[in-house]
């Protein structure tokens, strides 16, 4: 009878140890996944910031050119017809 109790206790300890090891492994995998996702989000944020800066520069250039064209058109409209 003692052998059966010892075997059950040993099996229980083994199962508990395997469960703890599995939990630790899954926890490590989850931690790595969070790190990868965080890095990906930071990379995307950096790329968006770069895109935003590029768009602002393009917008500034476009509006500058548009202003020049508007001034030229105004000068042409102000001239008397020939």
Beta strands, then each sheet from edge to edge (+ up, - down):
end
